[in-house]
Amino acid sequence: MEKDDTLPLSSDERLWAALAHGSVIFMGWGLLASVAVWITQRGKSPYATFQALQALVYQMFQRIFIILVSLVTQVLAIPLLIGGLNWAERTSQLRDLDPEMLAMFPIMLIMLVMVCLIGLYFLIGIVGAISCVTGREFRYPIIGRWMEKYLTAETSIEEVD
């Protein structure tokens, strides 16, 4: 018999939490959706509040992640283009190929990797949304555990006061 790991949540709680995670696809605007969910659900649903807070932090990291990936791509593009031109010149003379097209191959490869990384970033948020819609607990890698420890410690301090 399979274990049912869904939580006893209302459909509203699941929907609000899923909205916070799913808003990752709207890039900068997703932050606003996560903040709105966090504000509206703060006193109503601990589940939706925690999920919205996780999504908010994840999406703040999204901006940093995209900037870093873009910078790395730009830094690698120049040496790859120069190296690609040298390689293409040598290779095209041997095989009668267009050197400009060959020179673009390393750049296209870097762009493909960048698109895949950004797609993976979005995919993790979508997995979070699907988990929440189905009523399952969701934690982002690293961020989820860190936030849970932080919020648990903060709650214990408030209880002592």
C-alpha positions in Angstrom: 0.0 0.0 0.0 1.4 3.4 -1.0 1.8 6.1 1.6 -0.2 9.3 1.1 2.0 12.3 1.8 -0.5 15.0 1.0 -1.3 17.5 3.7 -4.8 18.3 4.9 -5.0 21.7 3.2 -7.9 23.6 1.7 -7.9 24.1 -2.1 -7.4 27.9 -1.5 -4.2 27.2 0.5 -2.9 24.9 -2.2 -3.8 27.4 -5.0 -2.1 30.4 -3.2 1.1 28.4 -2.6 1.1 27.2 -6.2 0.6 30.7 -7.5 3.7 31.9 -5.5 5.9 29.2 -6.9 4.4 29.3 -10.5 5.0 33.0 -10.7 8.7 32.2 -11.3 7.9 32.1 -15.0 7.2 35.9 -15.0 10.7 36.7 -14.1 10.8 40.1 -12.2 7.0 40.3 -11.9 6.9 36.9 -10.1 8.4 38.7 -7.1 5.3 40.8 -6.8 3.0 37.7 -6.9 5.0 36.0 -4.2 4.9 39.1 -2.0 1.1 39.4 -2.6 0.6 35.8 -1.6 2.8 36.2 1.5 0.9 39.4 2.6 -2.6 38.0 2.0 -2.0 34.6 3.5 0.3 35.6 6.5 -2.4 35.3 9.1 -4.5 32.7 7.4 -2.3 29.8 6.3 1.1 28.9 7.6 1.5 26.6 4.7 0.8 29.2 2.0 2.8 31.8 3.9 5.9 29.6 4.1 5.6 28.5 0.5 5.3 32.2 -0.6 8.3 33.2 1.4 10.4 30.4 -0.1 9.2 31.4 -3.6 10.1 35.0 -2.9 13.6 34.2 -1.8 14.1 31.8 -4.7 13.0 34.5 -7.2 15.2 37.1 -5.6 18.1 34.6 -6.3 16.8 34.2 -9.8 17.8 37.8 -10.7 21.3 37.2 -9.3 21.5 33.8 -11.1 20.6 35.2 -14.5 23.0 38.1 -14.1 25.8 35.7 -13.2 25.0 33.3 -16.0 24.9 36.3 -18.5 28.3 37.6 -17.2 29.9 34.2 -17.4 28.5 33.8 -21.0 29.9 37.2 -22.0 33.3 36.7 -20.4 33.6 33.3 -22.2 32.2 34.5 -25.5 35.2 36.7 -26.5 37.9 34.0 -26.0 35.7 31.4 -27.5 35.0 33.5 -30.5 38.7 34.2 -31.0 39.6 30.6 -30.5 36.7 29.5 -32.6 37.9 31.7 -35.5 41.4 30.3 -35.3 40.0 26.7 -35.1 37.5 27.4 -37.9 40.2 28.9 -40.2 42.4 25.7 -39.8 39.4 23.3 -40.1 37.7 25.1 -43.0 40.9 24.9 -45.1 41.0 21.1 -44.6 37.3 20.5 -45.2 36.0 23.4 -47.4 33.6 24.6 -44.7 32.5 28.1 -44.0 34.8 29.5 -41.3 32.3 32.1 -40.0 29.7 29.3 -39.3 32.3 27.2 -37.6 33.5 30.1 -35.5 29.9 30.5 -34.2 29.7 26.9 -32.9 31.3 27.6 -29.5 29.1 30.7 -29.0 26.0 28.7 -29.8 27.1 26.0 -27.4 27.5 28.5 -24.6 24.1 30.0 -25.4 22.5 26.6 -25.3 24.0 25.9 -21.9 22.7 29.3 -20.7 19.2 28.6 -21.9 19.2 25.2 -20.4 20.4 26.5 -17.0 17.7 29.2 -17.0 15.1 26.6 -18.1 16.1 24.4 -15.2 15.7 27.3 -12.8 12.1 27.9 -14.1 11.4 24.1 -13.9 12.2 23.9 -10.2 9.6 26.7 -9.5 7.1 24.8 -11.7 7.8 21.6 -9.8 7.1 23.6 -6.6 3.8 24.8 -8.0 2.7 21.3 -9.0 3.7 20.0 -5.5 1.6 22.7 -3.8 -1.4 22.1 -6.0 -1.4 18.5 -5.1 -1.1 19.3 -1.4 2.5 18.1 -0.9 5.2 19.8 1.1 7.8 21.5 -1.1 11.3 22.7 -0.2 13.7 24.3 -2.6 17.1 22.8 -2.6 19.3 24.6 0.0 16.9 27.6 0.4 14.0 25.5 1.8 16.0 23.9 4.6 17.8 27.1 5.4 14.5 29.1 5.7 12.8 26.4 7.7 15.7 26.4 10.2 15.7 30.2 10.3 11.9 30.5 10.8 11.9 27.7 13.4 14.6 29.5 15.4 12.8 32.8 15.0 9.6 31.2 16.3 11.4 29.7 19.3 12.9 33.1 20.2 9.4 34.7 20.1 7.9 32.0 22.3 10.6 32.6 25.0 9.9 36.4 25.1 
